[in-house]
Amino acid sequence: MPLKTAKHTAAFAISGGIVVMVVLFFGSFMLGQYPIDPIGVVNIIGSKIFGFDCTESDMAQTIVWKVRLPRICAALLVGASLAVAGAVYQGLFKNPMVSPDILGASSGAGLGAAIAILLSLPYAFIQVNAFVFGIVAVGLAYFVHASGIWNRRESCDGRKLFCWKSWHLRHIWKNHSTRKQIPVILTKK
């Protein structure tokens, strides 16, 4: 009986999550600087899907199709990606409370972004640099673990590998001539 109850609870949670996601998906079309009523949203979306004439203004249609829909879809994709990444980390470490800083990914990405900001690179390069440094940090943590430099428990903790990140960023802050960029990197405690 407990197994059946667990299956029902999981099915209820998944169904509830899907319902909430669909409600928020359609509700997001109505929020913003230019409010669109629910019937208008249904009219705009239904006119494209089913081919009937839309009675809403061209501006409302443009806002729904070219502004809000791409943003809502991007938010869904980012949320799904973060959920998958979190599930992979939890499965890999067999720990439901695991976080990205365990392997040093957060520290490496922060250092990469800081260096890119310091070099005044464009925003796209800041993101790429943060991603590359995050991957390098995870690779370094894996290399240290595989080589046996530290014992098994310590080598999985990437935070120790990047403990110098804080010092390094403060050193950059102290010695860099254009201090206007650095407050983006460092936050006051």
Beta strands, then each sheet from edge to edge (+ up, - down):
end
